[in-house]
Each structure stands twice: as structure tokens, then as C-alpha cells.
């Protein structure tokens, strides 16, 4: 599974990163790299929860990210 990360710089200088394919998975960071790291960690937590509860398909055993 490949997940796209959308990044945007806010007016206040913070960065926001979002994984559109995972509802609610978004994170702020002081830098672009910080936002990327935080949103990837959150996405992995969400996917792990889904796997634990049998809500995810086996193809989630391999995950990669690509920043847009």
C-alpha cells in the first residue's frame, strides 16, 4: 500500500501534513520534516490498530509513503 502525504505551510509558519486515504490522519510540525515524521508515525499507529482489530487487508503489511 502506498500512501500519499499532502503538505502545506500555514500562514503562521507551521507545516501541516495529511494522509488523505486515512480519515483524520494529519499532524502539524515546526518544519516540513517534523510534520512528515509526525504524520507518518500517526498513520502507522492507525494502520496497526486496524490490523489488530481485523479491519485491514493483508496488503497493509507493506506500507510506503510519498510526500507530494
Backbone as a ProteinNet text record, in pm:
[ID]
protein_1_A
[PRIMARY]
XXXXXXXXXXXXXXXXXXXXXXXXXXXXXXXXXXXXXXXXXXXXXXXXXXXXXXXXXXXXXXXXXXXX
[TERTIARY]
85.2	0	89.2	62.7	136.4	43.5	88.5	7.7	69.4	-12.5	30.3	17.1	116.4	112.7	105.7	5.5	-7	49.2	131.1	195.3	157.9	141.4	110.2	168.1	221.4	273.8	164.4	137.2	35	88	-3	36.9	125.1	106.9	186.2	323.5	356.3	486.6	491.7	388.5	385.1	353.9	391.7	357.9	249.5	156.2	56.3	72.4	69.5	80	-44	-96.2	-218.8	-206.1	-264	-273.8	-421.1	-457.5	-598.4	-668.7	-593.7	-655.7	-690.1	-642.7	-672.6	-741.7	-870.8	-950.1	-896.2	-875.5	-832.4	-683.9	-606.2	-462.1	-394.6	-370	-299.6	-220.7	-111.9	-25.3	44.6	69	143.9	288.9	376.7	517.1	576.8	684.6	752.7	825.4	870.1	936	863.7	897	838.2	871.7	997.4	1042.8	974	952.3	883.2	739.7	670.3	532.3	527.3	622.2	627.7	647.4	740.7	767.7	646.4	582	465.6	348.4	321.8	207.4	234.9	359.8	392.2	374.2	419.4	402.9	255.2	174.3	31.4	-34.1	1.8	-55	-21.4	100.8	139.3	62.1	36.2	-45.2	-187.3	-245.4	-381.2	-384.9	-288.5	-284.5	-262.8	-178.6	-155.8	-284.8	-359.2	-488.5	-584.1	-588.9	-677.5	-637.2	-507.7	-460.1	-495.7	-475.5	-505.6	-652.8	-739	-882.5	-941.3	-856.4	-904.1	-975.9	-950.9	-1019.2	-937.4	-816.5	-728.7	-701.9	-681.4	-649.6	-502.1	-466.2	-326.1	-225.4	-267.5	-172.3	-114.8	-170.1	-116.9	11.3	53.4	176.3	299.1	281.5	389.3	336.1	396	348.6	464.5	439.2	538.7	469.6	545.6	492.8	559.1	484.5	539.4	483.5	569.7	526.2	498.6	389.5	352.2	402.9
-117.9	0	123.4	214.5	340.8	452.9	531.7	640.5	774.5	861.6	995.6	1088.2	1172.9	1273.1	1409.7	1487.1	1624.1	1719.2	1812.7	1908.6	2050.5	2132.2	2272.9	2356.9	2471.7	2563	2662.2	2670.7	2760.4	2903.8	2998.5	3140.1	3169.3	3093.2	3116.3	3048.7	2984.5	2922.6	2773.8	2720.7	2576.7	2501.9	2376.1	2288.8	2191.8	2159.6	2057.2	1949	1825.3	1709.5	1623.8	1570.1	1490.9	1369.7	1257.6	1137.6	1125.7	1172.3	1175.2	1039.2	931.4	798.3	744.4	811.4	770.2	887.4	879.5	988.6	1032.5	1162	1219.3	1212.3	1155.4	1144.1	1269.7	1362.5	1486.3	1530.6	1600.3	1643.7	1773.3	1854.9	1979.2	1956.5	2037.6	2035.5	2173.8	2200.4	2329.9	2340	2223.8	2218.6	2116.4	2118.8	2022.4	1879.6	1858.1	1725.9	1679.7	1772	1741.1	1697.8	1771.6	1736.9	1601.1	1574.3	1444.4	1330.5	1345.2	1240.3	1214.8	1321.8	1306.7	1240.1	1278.3	1220.1	1074.2	1040.7	901.1	814.9	864.3	789.5	768.9	873.4	862.2	763.4	769.6	677.2	533	508.5	373.2	324.9	415.5	378	339.7	418.5	390.9	256.5	231.2	104.5	-13.3	3.4	-103.2	-136.3	-34	-56.3	-134.1	-96.5	-165.6	-311.5	-337.9	-476.5	-556.6	-497.3	-565.2	-602.6	-518.3	-541.7	-609.1	-656.7	-727.5	-638.4	-509.5	-414.8	-382.4	-436.3	-403.3	-527.2	-505	-613.3	-650.6	-771.9	-817.3	-730.9	-660.3	-578.1	-464.6	-439.2	-334.6	-377.6	-500.2	-546.1	-479.3	-414.5	-338.1	-198.3	-99.6	38	127.9	219.3	319.9	453.8	560.5	695.4	773.1	870	961	1097.9	1193.3	1331.1	1399.5	1474.3	1545.2	1687.6
0	0	0	-91	-96.9	-52.1	41.7	94.8	56	4.6	-34.4	86.2	104	209.5	143.5	182.9	132.8	238	193.8	284.7	245.9	349	324.6	437.5	402	503.9	541.3	670.9	722.1	728.4	741.5	749.8	870.3	977.5	1098.3	1093.5	979.9	962.4	990.3	1056.4	1083.1	954	950.9	840	884.8	794.3	820.1	714.9	761.3	672.7	692.9	583	588.8	496.9	541	458.1	419	298.4	259.3	261.4	237.7	235.3	373.8	478.1	615.9	685.8	697.3	754.9	890.3	904.3	1030.8	1057.7	966	988.7	935.6	1027.6	994.6	1116.6	1090.5	1200.1	1162.4	1263.3	1246.6	1287.3	1229.5	1267.9	1249.2	1321.8	1306.9	1173.3	1123	993.5	906.1	776.4	683.7	728.9	766.5	808.2	936	1028.4	1153.6	1125.2	1039.8	1004.1	935.1	845.2	776.5	875.8	966.6	1064.9	1152.6	1196.4	1284.8	1213.6	1088.2	1018.5	981	949.7	921	1045.3	1159.7	1284.7	1316.3	1297.5	1324.1	1227.9	1100.4	1001.5	1037.1	1079.7	1118	1240.4	1335	1452.9	1410.5	1320.5	1272.4	1200.2	1113.9	1040.9	1135.5	1237.4	1334.9	1409.8	1448.5	1516.1	1426	1300	1205.2	1189.1	1181.3	1170.6	1295.7	1412.4	1538.4	1549.7	1495.3	1506.2	1383.2	1293.7	1175.2	1075.8	1081.2	992.5	868.5	858	746.2	662	534.3	442.3	454.1	416.5	427.1	350.9	245.4	170.6	254.1	370.1	457.7	528.4	506.9	569.8	509	395.2	331.7	303.3	367.5	355.7	314	222.8	188	177	197.3	194	82.3	26.2	-73.3	-46.7	-24.2	0.7	-131.5	-133.8	-256.4	-252.2
[MASK]
++++++++++++++++++++++++++++++++++++++++++++++++++++++++++++++++++++

